[in-house]
Amino acid sequence: MLSRQRSTTATSATVAIAGLVLTCAAVLTGCGPEAGVGLTAATTEPSAAPVEPSAPAPDPSGGPQAAEYQITIRHEEGRVDPEASFRADVPVLSGPDATVVGRVNAAIADYVRDEKAQTAYESLTLTAGNPHVGAHVLALSFGGDRYPPGAAHPAELASGLVFDLRSGARVTIEDVFTSTPAGLRRLESIVRTELDRRFPDGPTGGVTDPDPVNYRQFVVNPQGLVVIVAELPYVLGPQSVLAPWDQLDGLVRPELADVLRS
């Protein structure tokens, strides 16, 4: 991958999304992306390397703890095209409830398949960050890039998947808030302020507008909801911004609040 130099401001404000997006501090901090690796579509013999799951939060309901669930990483690589290769780190969930495990792993496989489907002639790399396994929630982050032949630089990838471990259902941004428009307006005020602080003269465009498409990439942890801003100019790279839970009080669906904070 070609080396590149970003502005001093951008470089100092960013760290690897795939690795650190789930552990942002409780204050607004940046976790920008690290350049990813490449992916393609015919799999070689995968290998599995265990990833230490995050310590689960105490389960207030007294039910089974998510400590019983664990994530391992399956490494895949191959070709989607004679000129294009892929490498992917695919998280795999294991645990006590076969229905939950099946639903989560099927959704992860769909995500990886979709990324491959968008890769016609480019080399693709998908890297998995440190998972967060809470008492009732699983949050996965991904980084990486697509590298078209002859391009000056790759297109960077940054994304997140959140699952309710009570059922295995994926949690989207529309699921999080009692009123999606009100929740997105609050996120916009937090994310826009932080991006303006990091990049006073940066061309951030309308990426913080309160449109669900701008907030579809996110993860959660006990500190808050971490918005992954992927659609930024290359010189800035993907950014992540933490919205602390106390700044979202009264907006998160009551039936999900404790789940997402766990």
C-alpha positions as CSV (number, residue, x, y, z in Angstrom):
1,M,0.0,0.0,0.0
2,L,1.3,3.4,-1.0
3,S,2.5,5.5,1.9
4,R,0.8,8.8,2.5
5,Q,1.1,11.8,4.7
6,R,-1.9,13.5,6.3
7,S,-1.9,16.9,8.0
8,T,-0.3,17.1,11.4
9,T,-3.8,17.8,12.9
10,A,-5.4,14.8,11.3
11,T,-2.5,12.5,12.3
12,S,-2.4,13.5,15.9
13,A,-6.2,13.2,16.3
14,T,-6.5,9.7,14.9
15,V,-5.7,6.2,15.9
16,A,-6.6,2.8,14.5
17,I,-10.4,2.5,14.2
18,A,-10.3,-1.3,13.8
19,G,-8.4,-1.7,17.1
20,L,-9.5,1.1,19.4
21,V,-13.0,2.3,18.4
22,L,-14.5,0.3,21.2
23,T,-12.3,1.7,23.9
24,C,-12.6,5.4,23.4
25,A,-12.4,7.4,26.6
26,A,-15.6,8.8,28.2
27,V,-14.7,12.3,27.0
28,L,-15.0,13.1,23.3
29,T,-12.0,11.5,21.7
30,G,-10.9,10.6,18.2
31,C,-10.1,7.1,17.0
32,G,-9.3,7.5,13.4
33,P,-8.5,4.6,11.1
34,E,-5.2,2.9,10.5
35,A,-4.6,2.0,6.9
36,G,-6.1,-1.4,6.4
37,V,-5.0,-4.4,4.4
38,G,-6.5,-6.0,1.2
39,L,-9.3,-8.6,0.5
40,T,-10.7,-10.8,-2.3
41,A,-13.2,-13.6,-2.9
42,A,-12.0,-17.2,-3.0
43,T,-11.2,-18.5,0.4
44,T,-8.1,-20.4,1.4
45,E,-8.0,-22.8,4.4
46,P,-9.1,-20.4,7.2
47,S,-7.3,-20.3,10.4
48,A,-8.8,-19.3,13.7
49,A,-7.0,-17.2,16.3
50,P,-8.8,-16.6,19.6
51,V,-9.5,-13.0,20.6
52,E,-9.7,-12.2,24.3
53,P,-13.3,-11.0,24.8
54,S,-13.9,-7.9,26.8
55,A,-14.9,-8.4,30.5
56,P,-18.7,-8.5,30.7
57,A,-20.6,-6.0,32.8
58,P,-22.6,-7.4,35.7
59,D,-26.0,-8.7,34.5
60,P,-28.7,-6.7,36.4
61,S,-31.3,-9.3,35.4
62,G,-29.5,-12.1,37.0
63,G,-29.6,-14.1,33.8
64,P,-26.7,-15.8,31.9
65,Q,-23.7,-13.6,31.5
66,A,-22.3,-12.8,28.1
67,A,-19.0,-14.1,29.4
68,E,-20.3,-17.4,28.1
69,Y,-20.0,-15.9,24.6
70,Q,-16.7,-15.6,22.9
71,I,-15.3,-14.2,19.6
72,T,-12.6,-16.0,17.6
73,I,-11.2,-14.7,14.4
74,R,-11.2,-16.7,11.2
75,H,-8.6,-15.5,8.6
76,E,-9.7,-15.7,5.0
77,E,-7.8,-14.9,1.8
78,G,-8.2,-15.5,-1.9
79,R,-9.0,-13.8,-5.1
80,V,-12.1,-12.1,-6.5
81,D,-10.4,-11.6,-9.8
82,P,-7.1,-12.5,-11.4
83,E,-5.9,-9.0,-10.6
84,A,-7.5,-8.5,-7.3
85,S,-7.0,-10.3,-4.0
86,F,-8.7,-10.2,-0.6
87,R,-7.8,-10.8,3.0
88,A,-10.4,-10.7,5.7
89,D,-10.5,-11.2,9.5
90,V,-13.9,-12.6,10.1
91,P,-15.2,-12.6,13.7
92,V,-17.0,-15.8,14.8
93,L,-19.2,-16.0,17.8
94,S,-19.6,-19.1,20.0
95,G,-21.7,-19.5,23.1
96,P,-24.5,-21.2,24.9
97,D,-27.5,-20.2,22.7
98,A,-27.3,-21.8,19.3
99,T,-30.1,-19.5,17.9
100,V,-28.2,-16.3,19.0
101,V,-24.9,-17.7,17.7
102,G,-26.4,-18.6,14.3
103,R,-28.1,-15.3,13.8
104,V,-25.0,-13.3,14.7
105,N,-22.6,-15.3,12.6
106,A,-25.1,-15.2,9.6
107,A,-25.2,-11.4,9.9
108,I,-21.4,-11.2,10.1
109,A,-21.1,-13.4,7.0
110,D,-23.6,-11.3,5.1
111,Y,-21.6,-8.2,6.0
112,V,-18.3,-9.7,4.7
113,R,-20.1,-11.0,1.6
114,D,-21.5,-7.5,0.9
115,E,-18.0,-6.0,1.1
116,K,-16.7,-8.6,-1.3
117,A,-19.6,-8.0,-3.7
118,Q,-18.7,-4.3,-3.9
119,T,-15.1,-5.3,-4.9
120,A,-14.9,-6.0,-8.6
121,Y,-11.4,-5.2,-9.6
122,E,-9.9,-3.9,-6.4
123,S,-7.8,-5.6,-3.7
124,L,-9.8,-5.7,-0.5
125,T,-8.5,-5.9,3.1
126,L,-10.9,-6.2,6.0
127,T,-9.5,-6.2,9.6
128,A,-11.4,-6.8,12.7
129,G,-11.0,-4.7,15.8
130,N,-11.2,-5.7,19.5
131,P,-14.7,-7.0,20.2
132,H,-16.8,-5.7,23.1
133,V,-18.8,-8.4,24.7
134,G,-21.2,-6.9,27.2
135,A,-23.7,-8.5,29.5
136,H,-26.3,-8.4,26.7
137,V,-24.5,-6.7,23.7
138,L,-21.8,-7.5,21.2
139,A,-20.1,-4.7,19.3
140,L,-17.7,-5.4,16.4
141,S,-15.6,-2.8,14.5
142,F,-13.9,-3.2,11.2
143,G,-11.2,-1.3,9.2
144,G,-9.4,-1.9,6.0
145,D,-9.3,-0.6,2.4
146,R,-10.1,-1.2,-1.2
147,Y,-7.2,-0.6,-3.6
148,P,-8.1,-0.2,-7.3
149,P,-5.2,-1.0,-9.7
150,G,-3.2,2.1,-10.5
151,A,-5.0,4.3,-7.9
152,A,-2.9,6.9,-6.1
153,H,-4.3,5.7,-2.8
154,P,-6.8,3.1,-1.4
155,A,-10.4,3.9,-0.3
156,E,-10.4,3.3,3.4
157,L,-13.1,1.3,5.1
158,A,-14.5,1.7,8.6
159,S,-17.7,0.1,9.9
160,G,-19.4,-1.3,13.0
161,L,-21.9,-4.0,13.8
162,V,-23.9,-4.2,17.1
163,F,-26.0,-7.2,18.2
164,D,-28.5,-7.7,21.0
165,L,-27.2,-11.0,22.6
166,R,-30.7,-11.7,24.1
167,S,-31.9,-12.5,20.6
168,G,-29.0,-12.3,18.2
169,A,-30.7,-9.4,16.4
170,R,-28.6,-6.7,14.8
171,V,-29.2,-3.2,16.3
172,T,-29.3,-0.4,13.8
173,I,-29.3,3.3,14.5
174,E,-33.0,3.4,13.9
175,D,-33.4,0.9,16.8
176,V,-31.5,2.9,19.3
177,F,-33.7,6.0,19.8
178,T,-37.3,6.4,20.8
179,S,-37.4,9.2,18.2
180,T,-34.8,8.7,15.5
181,P,-34.9,12.4,14.3
182,A,-34.4,13.6,17.9
183,G,-31.6,11.1,18.6
184,L,-29.8,12.0,15.3
185,R,-30.1,15.7,16.1
186,R,-28.3,15.1,19.4
187,L,-25.6,13.0,17.7
188,E,-25.2,15.7,15.1
189,S,-24.5,18.3,17.8
190,I,-21.9,16.1,19.4
191,V,-20.2,14.8,16.2
192,R,-20.2,18.2,14.4
193,T,-18.6,20.0,17.4
194,E,-15.9,17.4,17.7
195,L,-15.0,17.3,14.0
196,D,-14.9,21.1,13.9
197,R,-12.5,21.0,16.8
198,R,-10.2,18.5,15.1
199,F,-10.3,20.0,11.7
200,P,-11.2,23.7,11.9
201,D,-10.6,24.1,8.1
202,G,-11.4,20.6,7.2
203,P,-13.8,19.8,4.3
204,T,-16.2,17.7,6.4
205,G,-19.2,18.6,4.2
206,G,-22.6,17.3,5.2
207,V,-21.4,14.1,6.9
208,T,-22.9,15.1,10.3
209,D,-26.3,16.0,9.0
210,P,-29.1,14.2,11.0
211,D,-29.7,11.6,8.3
212,P,-29.7,7.9,9.2
213,V,-27.2,7.2,6.4
214,N,-24.6,9.3,8.2
215,Y,-24.9,7.4,11.4
216,R,-25.4,3.8,10.2
217,Q,-21.8,2.9,11.3
218,F,-21.5,2.9,15.0
219,V,-20.5,0.7,18.0
220,V,-21.3,0.8,21.7
221,N,-19.5,0.3,25.0
222,P,-20.2,1.2,28.6
223,Q,-19.0,4.8,28.1
224,G,-21.3,5.6,25.2
225,L,-22.2,5.3,21.5
226,V,-19.3,5.6,19.2
227,V,-20.2,7.1,15.8
228,I,-17.9,6.0,12.9
229,V,-17.7,8.8,10.3
230,A,-16.5,7.0,7.2
231,E,-17.4,9.4,4.4
232,L,-14.7,11.9,4.8
233,P,-12.1,13.1,2.3
234,Y,-9.1,10.8,2.2
235,V,-6.7,13.3,3.7
236,L,-8.8,13.2,6.9
237,G,-9.6,9.5,6.9
238,P,-12.4,7.9,8.8
239,Q,-13.0,9.3,12.3
240,S,-14.8,8.0,15.4
241,V,-16.5,10.2,18.0
242,L,-17.9,9.1,21.3
243,A,-21.3,10.3,22.4
244,P,-21.4,9.6,26.2
245,W,-24.6,7.9,27.4
246,D,-25.3,10.8,29.8
247,Q,-25.6,13.1,26.8
248,L,-28.2,10.8,25.3
249,D,-30.3,10.5,28.4
250,G,-34.0,10.4,27.6
251,L,-33.5,9.6,24.0
252,V,-32.4,5.9,24.0
253,R,-35.3,3.3,23.9
254,P,-35.8,2.3,27.6
255,E,-35.9,-1.4,26.6
256,L,-32.5,-1.1,25.0
257,A,-30.7,1.4,27.3
258,D,-29.3,-1.2,29.8
259,V,-28.4,-3.6,27.0
260,L,-26.4,-1.1,25.0
261,R,-24.6,0.2,28.1
262,S,-23.6,-3.3,29.2
